[in-house]
Amino acid sequence: MPFGFRSWSVCAFVLFAFLAVRAGAAENWPQWRGAKLDGISNETGLPTKWTKAEGVLWRLPMPGQGGSTPVVWDDRIFLTSADGKDLVLICVGTDGKEQWRKIVATGDRKVRDDEGNAASPSCSTDGKRVWTFMATGDLACYSVDGAEVWKFNVQDRYGRLKIQFGMTSTPVLDEGRLYVQLIHGEGNPDTREATIVSLDAATGKEIWKVGRESDAVAECEHSYASPVMYRDDKQAFLLTHGADYIVAHRLEDGKEIWRCGNLNLKTRYNDTLRFVASPVAVPGMIVVPSAKNGPVLALKPDGEGDITDTKAAYHWMRNSNTPDVPSPLVKDGIVYLCRENGVLITVDAASGKELYQERVHLVRHRASPVYADGHVYLAARDGTINVVAAGPEFKIVATNKMGEEMSASPAISNGRIYLRTFDALYAVGEK
């Protein structure tokens, strides 16, 4: 009896330790670029090669098109989609079964020959609530069980949206606040400026609102990019990206800390250079994309005022041969820049020196690169997901073909890769 009890205890301890390790390795993916908005997962043991016949755990058809990245918390997945003319928020269990669906708004429209639609912004969740924004301007909060908490249209509060291909910026959730950047042609009806807003995430009530000045003209007044947070052990601030500038804002009141131009050079101004890609912020560095083969800046976080012409505020600047839509990725001292034409460029994060430039796939890329377990996952518009070895040397590890169009970035959680095509949601991983 004592021996049996001891044996059972040892087995129980080993099982508990195994589960604890598994639980420690598992991560949620609460926003469109992950927990830190950097496109990085710390999980290991993820699949690199799969087919529809092998490696796909389940496929759930979607009611319509959507470009939003799925967000995941424990056993729930949230994503948006068109459903006819309706724009819906869908909750799916990690077992692949739809749990609930809510109509958030009505009035979907497709843009650029089906390149996108009004369900392009991604959700955010804290495991208790989920927040969703549609290109119609409807911003809403639901419980994870599907009960509406609050909802309003930003056009009613902050002025009419006037943006060529729809408002696709994803709000940022951070420490109980929701930050929304409304950078578009019409702007604040009183000041005609773009508007940056901080909301109480639980209630939807405004905490602060600030105007955001710019001398941008024409389509450059638009921004399809999403705001991001910068945080290190000394400071934290909000970054908004659009209308020719990246701007850092104080979290307490939204006041401007610094701004940087040079993203649309006045000497060769492009009236249609609208930002789509979002910045990525890691401690000590902010990598700022522009668009249409414009510059990429690597900035230091401790600026003040207008740092556009302050040489000391830059780590480096890459003037051309740069991304248009995919956002940058920074990992282990390397910056990954995926161009829309399928060319992957890596540069040394400290110096900006190019390490390699190689074509991954001869098809448009709209999704942003995601890193996990020594690999970079790159999803192309035709549904091909190439897996590239991370590091200074180029190597394609695997090429996986879903056979369905997609523009959403992959999401990684609890040992699985979630892929949202225009037709379906996929879970890739081991059973």
Phi, psi and omega in degrees: 000312178299320180297317179297319180297317181294318179300317179297320181296317179297316179299318179297320180295315180298316179298316179298317180297318179298313180295323179295319178296316179299317181293323180292328181283333183287145180225151168276161176235080194276347178221176194294335174244027175093187188296326182251011179060030183242002179074020185244133171247140178266006179287156179235169177072024181278153179290148173244339182228134178201166172225174176296335181273330183228129177099342176271119181285319178198160176228123179246115179298142177261153183286347181184190185285154174189142180251008184283142174285135176297146171244147190227135172221115182054245185257019179236142176239136179236138176201164181252161180197155165281149175220086193068233176272348180282152174246120192238151170256129185239135173251126181237136174285157178291358172273359178088009181254133178293131180263319176199163180217131181235136174279116180269323182202170176230139179126044179291149170213140178268147183230154177050055177054053178072015178295326179205179177206189186282357178254036183275326178297145180269163178277174169220148179213151173244013180089345176249323180227164176226137182246140181219146181228134178247158181295347174288348184099357180282123181241128188217156176233133177232155169288162180292348175267000174100006179277132179290131179261310174200160179199140171204169178255126183297338178292330178290327182269322195236009176104159186294138175283131176223093185214134195302314185247020175095149182280101185249010178292134178266123177299155179256131174260126181207117174048051174082006178238152176243124182252128184236128174253124180246080182253103184202172190299321184285312176071189179301127184296338180272318186251347185066011178271161167295157184236133175244132189230140169246128182241149167290115187297329183285330186242341185081002181284144182288132174265312172206161178218132178228148171278156182230104185287151176198151173257017178294152179228162176059219184292344178297341176291345182272154170215126175261359182285166178250145175291157178223166177257142167252135179208130169224194184282000180240335187205161175212138177204166180266141175244125174248145192226116178159170179054046174077357185225152161254136185230136175261134183238142172294139182288330185288328183218000178082358182299147183287131176267308177206164175217156179220130175261226183064008179272340175221090191300130181297334181288339176215060188296133179251113184291348182245018182275084179264141182278134175242309179294144178263154174293165170233135185240126174234157182308122178091352184207140173235117179264121190244113176275166170240247179188166172049048177068022176278185187287157167243130180251142170247108188254153170275149187278348191259038179280175177205134181075206179275110184260010185308315184255018179264102185302324182292346181278352184255140162281311178192172179218131175252120193277335184203182182057063191223168182289158175249316185243309180297139179278154182290165176226137178233125180208129175052046174078013179234135174259128179255124180239113180259117178281159182294342180270009177088009177270128177258127180242132174242140178226153176292126186295327183285320187250339186083002180292132181291134178264312173202164176216111186222146176277128180269318186198132186274058178213152179305143175242125177246329180286155178269148181294147179233138180252141171198133169052048176081012182226151174246126182260125183236116182259125180264166185297332182273007178089012175272126178248110176268139177249118185247139177294130176289148178129181187282351180246139185278129175205124174275119182277321182201154175234121185240127185249117178273338179073016179223142181295149179202153174227353181282145175283149177296154173237142184236129179199134172052047175080007182235155172248125179256127183239127178251108173270179176292342184254332190201168171251131181244145168245122181248129179164185179276151179289000000 
